[in-house]
Amino acid sequence: MQARSALFYLLLCHLVGCDGSQTISLVTEDFRFAPDLVRVTMDRPLVISVFNAGREIHEFDSPILQYAAGPWGERTSPVPGITLVPGRTVRLVVAPPAGTYLYICRRKGHANMTGTLIVE
């Protein structure tokens, strides 16, 4: 229940624009994430912005991260991969503890489309 409350707070914080969050931007392009390695600190909420610049539908999935999607909070954690439509951006609010987290695209034929988030 505590994790659920923290996620609700982070989503609310994102919606009303809390100061102090850190933001990373990821781009999906023709079967890769850019960047494919990201380092952040765990002392502040993290907003992940994922833009699909490619022509294919992609997916953002990380089985370890608990996140809420927005901007309206229509999904709460944990959820299976989030579909990334070409030309669209999805924002995620996460509060992962320190660790190394893989993010992937689970679409058929996209097996090498991976990245790593390191939370220090």
N, C-alpha and C positions, 0 to 999 in steps of 0.2 A: 504494500500500500504506500510506503514511503517513496518508492521509485515513481509510482504513478503521480503522487503529489508534486514531486520534483519536476516531472515532465510537464505537468499542467502549468506550473510556475514558469518554466522555460518557454512554453508556447505563449503564455500570456505576456511574458517579458518581450518576446519577439514581436508580438502583435502591437504592443504599445511603445516599442522602441526603447528598451532599457539600455542605458549606457554600460559600457564595460564588456560587452560581448565581443568575441573574436569571430571574424568571418573568413571563410576560405571559398574560393571559386574553383569549381571543376568544370571541365568541358569534355563532352564526349564527341569524338570525331572518328569516323570510319574505323571502328573496332579498337579504340584505345581511349583511356582516360588521360587527360592532361591537366595538372601534373599527375604522375602515377605514384608520387611519394609526397606526403604532406606531414609536417611536424607542427604540433600545437601544444599549448600548456593546458593543464586540467583545472587551473584556478579560475577560469571564466567560462560562461556558457559559450557554446560553439554553434555558429550558424553556417551550414554548408549549402552553398548555392551551386546547383548542377544544371548546366546549359547543354542541350543537345544541338551541336553545330553540324552534325552529320546528316546523311540522307536516310539512314536506317533508324527504326525504333530501337532504343536501348533500354536498359534497366539498371537501376542503382539498388544494390542489395548488400547488406552487411549483416550476417546472422547474429553478430555479437552486440552491435550497437542497438540501443533503444532510442527511438526517435519519434518525433511528431512531425507530420507534414503540414504545410500551410499553403497559403496564408490563413486559411479559415479553420485549420485544425481538424480537417475532415477525417484524418487517420490518427490513431494513437498507437504507441509502441506496444509490443513489437509487431511489425507488419512484414509480410513478404516483400520482395522487391517492388520498387516504385517505377512504373513505366515512364520513360523519357521520350516524349514525342519530338520529332525534329522541329527546331526553331522555338522550342519552349524551355522555360526554366522552372525548376522545382527547388524550393527552399526547405531545408530540414533543420530542426533545432535539436541538438544532442548534448548530453551531459555524461560522456564516457569517463570512467576512471582511467588512471594511467594504464597504458598497455599498447599493444600493437594490434590494429584491426585491419583486416582485408576488406576491400570493397570490390564488387564484381558486377559484371553483366551476365545474367543467366540465360540470355536468349540463345537459341540454338545456333551454333556456328560462331559464337562470340567467346569461346572458352579462354582465349588469351587476353581478354579485356579485363584487366585487374588493376588495382592500386592499393596502396598501403597508407593508413593514417596512424601516425605515432603520436600518442598522447603522453606528455612528460610531466 
